Amino acid sequence: MSWCIYLTHPEVKIDPDVPVPEWGLSDVGRERALKATELPFAPDLKKVVSSAETKAVETAGIFAEKFKIPQTSRVALHENDRSATGFLPPNEFEQVADQFFAEPEISVRGWERACDAQQRIVEAVSAELAGTSPDQAVLFAGHGAAGTLLMCHLMGVAISRDHDQKRGGSWYRFERDWLTSQAGHDLSWIEV
């Protein structure tokens, strides 16, 4: 098995007074993450790796607990760094996110550049897989923008929000060798 899954965390408890990386899953998010453990690929997983953000760690933990598999978190798998603005109201956030994807070489309002975030995420996934046996199916639990940046790399296409998930708690499957081949692989998000 040389395949991997990238799964985004589902719904979170939004609290403008709490730093975004510390937001945890909401009750609905927890239910949807548990539902994801019923997907056909889930019993074949041998390892789960998440970003170090609370919502991703909690998503990964649901898989690790159910299937009794190792769980690891990596800071480098975090969402694009948006600490310069902190919490933004939904409409404003969407406008800034549109610009983040449309101008990947520019730091939008102090956010990490999309091109830098993509490189960081691809390197972190590659490093994690380099230390994992090729016969182990791995789940990466992360974030929407991070997953979209990875997806664009795997597909060999320019960074674009056209490939963004429609709803948190979505996933896609990829082969390990796609990290280096970039041969125009076709991917799309599947909602849990």
Secondary structure, DSSP 8 states (H G I E B T S, - for coil): --EEEEEE---B---TTS-GGG--B-HHHHHHHHHHTTSTTGGGEEEEEEESSHHHHHHHHHHHHHHT--EEEEGGGS----TTT-S--HHHHHHHHHHHHH-TTS-GGG---HHHHHHHHHHHHHHHHHTS-TT-EEEEEE-HHHHHHHHHHHHT----GGG--SSSSEEEEEETTHHHH--------EE-
